[in-house]
Each structure stands twice: as structure tokens, then as C-alpha cells.
Amino acid sequence: MRALSAVLSAAAMMTPVSSHAQNNCAERAIVTDRLTKNYGETFAGGGLRNSESIFEVWKSDESGTWTILMTMPNGMACVMAAGTDWRTALPETPAGIPG
């Protein structure tokens, strides 16, 4: 829980470039630098949302933290979600009592 609080605090501290930007947005280079240096997160994947934005997932295998960014053509990136306990896939065999 402390890791999630730290990620959200970092997102809140990012200063917007314009007065209309959300508090959780900053230039992409600033956001990704903080994710890398402060949380050990690296780019895990992403894709186009539409012609106006790209979604990126950043994660740390060591700490389990993860962050979802939305990056726009103007170079701004916004933290859309962040959390802990990242898993790359669900277990193949569900836990439980065999039937």
C-alpha cells in the first residue's frame, strides 16, 4: 500500500505545463524519468488508443509497481492509473479443490 501511495504522490507532484492540464500530467520525459529513477519501472508495452493518444504500461519486476500513462501528440503524458502487485499473466490452473 505504501508503494501505491508513493506512486500516486509522485503523480500529484508533477507540474502541468499549461493551466488547463490535469495535476497528474507533465512532459513525457519528466514522467518516464521519475518512473524509472524513483520506482525502477520500465516500459512494458502499449498501443494506440486513437489518433490523439497512446497508452503505455510501465512496470517494475522488482517492486511489483505499475503505471498506465496516456501520452498525447503534444508530448504531455498523464498518469491514468497506478498500483502494486503486477502480474504478467493469470495462473494457467486455477487454485481450488479438483472436481
Contacts in CASP RR format, 6 or more apart in sequence:
PFRMAT RR
TARGET T0000
AUTHOR 0000-0000-0000
METHOD contacts of the structure
MODEL  1
MRALSAVLSAAAMMTPVSSHAQNNCAERAIVTDRLTKNYGETFAGGGLRN
SESIFEVWKSDESGTWTILMTMPNGMACVMAAGTDWRTALPETPAGIPG
1 84 0 8 1.000
3 39 0 8 1.000
3 63 0 8 1.000
3 64 0 8 1.000
3 65 0 8 1.000
3 83 0 8 1.000
3 84 0 8 1.000
4 65 0 8 1.000
4 82 0 8 1.000
4 83 0 8 1.000
4 84 0 8 1.000
6 38 0 8 1.000
6 39 0 8 1.000
7 39 0 8 1.000
7 65 0 8 1.000
7 67 0 8 1.000
7 79 0 8 1.000
7 82 0 8 1.000
7 83 0 8 1.000
8 82 0 8 1.000
10 34 0 8 1.000
10 38 0 8 1.000
10 39 0 8 1.000
11 24 0 8 1.000
11 67 0 8 1.000
11 79 0 8 1.000
11 82 0 8 1.000
12 23 0 8 1.000
12 24 0 8 1.000
14 23 0 8 1.000
14 24 0 8 1.000
14 25 0 8 1.000
14 26 0 8 1.000
14 30 0 8 1.000
14 31 0 8 1.000
14 34 0 8 1.000
14 79 0 8 1.000
15 26 0 8 1.000
16 22 0 8 1.000
16 23 0 8 1.000
16 25 0 8 1.000
16 26 0 8 1.000
17 25 0 8 1.000
17 26 0 8 1.000
17 27 0 8 1.000
17 76 0 8 1.000
21 76 0 8 1.000
21 78 0 8 1.000
22 78 0 8 1.000
24 78 0 8 1.000
24 79 0 8 1.000
25 76 0 8 1.000
25 77 0 8 1.000
25 78 0 8 1.000
25 79 0 8 1.000
26 76 0 8 1.000
26 77 0 8 1.000
27 75 0 8 1.000
27 76 0 8 1.000
27 77 0 8 1.000
28 69 0 8 1.000
28 71 0 8 1.000
28 75 0 8 1.000
28 76 0 8 1.000
28 77 0 8 1.000
31 69 0 8 1.000
31 77 0 8 1.000
31 79 0 8 1.000
32 43 0 8 1.000
32 58 0 8 1.000
32 69 0 8 1.000
32 77 0 8 1.000
35 41 0 8 1.000
35 58 0 8 1.000
35 67 0 8 1.000
36 42 0 8 1.000
39 60 0 8 1.000
39 63 0 8 1.000
39 65 0 8 1.000
39 67 0 8 1.000
40 60 0 8 1.000
40 62 0 8 1.000
40 63 0 8 1.000
40 65 0 8 1.000
41 58 0 8 1.000
41 59 0 8 1.000
41 60 0 8 1.000
41 65 0 8 1.000
41 66 0 8 1.000
41 67 0 8 1.000
42 58 0 8 1.000
42 59 0 8 1.000
42 60 0 8 1.000
43 56 0 8 1.000
43 57 0 8 1.000
43 58 0 8 1.000
44 57 0 8 1.000
44 58 0 8 1.000
44 59 0 8 1.000
44 66 0 8 1.000
45 56 0 8 1.000
45 57 0 8 1.000
46 54 0 8 1.000
46 55 0 8 1.000
46 56 0 8 1.000
46 57 0 8 1.000
47 54 0 8 1.000
47 55 0 8 1.000
47 56 0 8 1.000
48 54 0 8 1.000
48 55 0 8 1.000
49 55 0 8 1.000
49 70 0 8 1.000
52 72 0 8 1.000
52 73 0 8 1.000
53 70 0 8 1.000
53 71 0 8 1.000
53 72 0 8 1.000
54 70 0 8 1.000
54 71 0 8 1.000
55 68 0 8 1.000
55 69 0 8 1.000
55 70 0 8 1.000
55 71 0 8 1.000
55 80 0 8 1.000
56 68 0 8 1.000
56 69 0 8 1.000
56 70 0 8 1.000
56 71 0 8 1.000
56 77 0 8 1.000
57 66 0 8 1.000
57 67 0 8 1.000
57 68 0 8 1.000
57 69 0 8 1.000
58 66 0 8 1.000
58 67 0 8 1.000
58 68 0 8 1.000
58 69 0 8 1.000
59 65 0 8 1.000
59 66 0 8 1.000
59 67 0 8 1.000
59 86 0 8 1.000
60 66 0 8 1.000
60 86 0 8 1.000
61 86 0 8 1.000
63 84 0 8 1.000
64 84 0 8 1.000
64 85 0 8 1.000
64 86 0 8 1.000
65 82 0 8 1.000
65 83 0 8 1.000
65 84 0 8 1.000
65 86 0 8 1.000
66 82 0 8 1.000
66 83 0 8 1.000
66 84 0 8 1.000
66 86 0 8 1.000
67 79 0 8 1.000
67 81 0 8 1.000
67 82 0 8 1.000
67 83 0 8 1.000
68 79 0 8 1.000
68 80 0 8 1.000
68 81 0 8 1.000
68 82 0 8 1.000
69 77 0 8 1.000
69 78 0 8 1.000
69 79 0 8 1.000
69 80 0 8 1.000
70 77 0 8 1.000
70 78 0 8 1.000
70 80 0 8 1.000
71 77 0 8 1.000
71 78 0 8 1.000
72 78 0 8 1.000
END
